[in-house]
Amino acid sequence: MVFKTRVLVHPTVPLVPGLASVGPLDQYMMRILMPIMCVFELRNPSQRSAIVHNLQLGLAHTIDEMNFLAANIVLEDDERQNIQLDYDANGAGVWFHEADIPELEYEILASRRFPLSELTLTRFVPNVPSLPGKDCAVLTVQVTFITGGVVLSFIAHHSLMDGQALGTFAQTWARNTHAASEGRMVRSEDRLAPETCDPSPTFGGCPNRCFNDFYTYRTSEKRLHGHIQDRVREAALINDRDTLAQLIPVSQWYLPADALDRLKNATKPPDATQLSVTEHPSTSALIWRHVSRARKVRERGVETSSLFGGLNARRRMEPLLPVEYCFNAMVGTRAIATTAELYQDGDAALYNLARKVADSIDWWTPDRIWELTGAIDSAEVVANRLVPPMDFDVTVTNPYRMGDIFAASEWGVELGKPKSLRWEFCSFTDGMALVLPEIDGGLEIMLWAGPEVATNLQKDEEWMKWVVQVE
């Protein structure tokens, strides 16, 4: 790989230097990096300079709408570990990297469904700090030119943005880049409303609760797998990719559209008295059951397992947050099943697991969310409290809106629409699955788990009836 340039892209209107507060739902988020890679086909290499120019100009206008992108994340209090935004007096901005990897060919990658074995972080993502400090950026981006294609990568810090916010950012940057490619400005009515970047409505929660009052955040009494989970968590928080690759190598699985339809039928209520479930609980139940079996939890003497997830609280809070709210608005969900339930076969057993997942989502009411924000505000230590220390548990995150936005986004006449989206998530647990929609209607499942899990899943005939493994 050959790096060409590194440019600090500033907003078109200079920002006022200084410090700014962030909301409670940002304070307790996992402080990890979220690298996203969008792959485009490039039919005319002579358009390279125009692509770079339009991306940089589009990014500048995006910072105009989302000022916090140009800030760094710093600690406000060392003991409490709460954070704030720092706008550099020398000119805040976003670092834009440009690189070349001519030995990679778009057509070959496309024929192999864009495997993560080729789209590695060391190739497409600059190494940036993850710990709060003067060099800890909210956002860093890189455009990499390969033979016949372009890989656009951006690295967002999870302490300021969740998957929904990333989708809003991508939509905004694409809109501004498209406008730049056509020599125009985005109309004022199409720009983000000021309230989407205002965290103040998340302040003021009930101060008389603590984290242990919410069963989602309680640490399990028995942690048979705790030593590994703790090592994974520690490596993720310092962005130690080498250690994570050894402990929890990623495997890719594809759930085709027809299999997804079969899964929906398999998780229908067994009778009219039962409530139905949506796609997210169904896919979560399938992953939960088979990852648990691949870990051989029954043979290890594990009695129960939890399924953790993240709930987008934007439209559950009162008053409602904007759909395009640009910061974190996630609360943790937790469903619990016995090992016996995870080993039960049949559609009814799968539905029961899916129902547990759905119930864990429905548990969160507006009042409970406000109680949680109060618990965060009054906590002695706030960092990385989104999930408790884990055992043989599974985490499933489904940032569907982000996937939908990327699939529909138009990045100008030179780039067009992305052909693939890859999320090289910095998993903070052993047993994390990221589920993203594919353009053809299926689902891509990226799973970070112990080295034996992918091998055992390959031997699981029932699992392989649902999915196809991507190399």
Helices and strands as residue ranges (DSSP letters): E 2-9, E 18-21, H 24-27, E 33-41, G 45-47, H 48-65, G 67-70, E 72-77, E 82-87, E 94-105, H 106-111, H 121-124, E 139-147, E 149-157, H 163-181, G 188-190, G 194-197, G 200-202, G 211-213, G 215-217, H 226-237, H 241-247, E 250-255, H 257-266, H 279-294, E 304-312, E 330-338, H 339-342, H 347-362, H 366-378, E 394-397, H 400-408, E 420-423, E 432-437, E 443-448, H 451-459, H 461-466, E 468-470
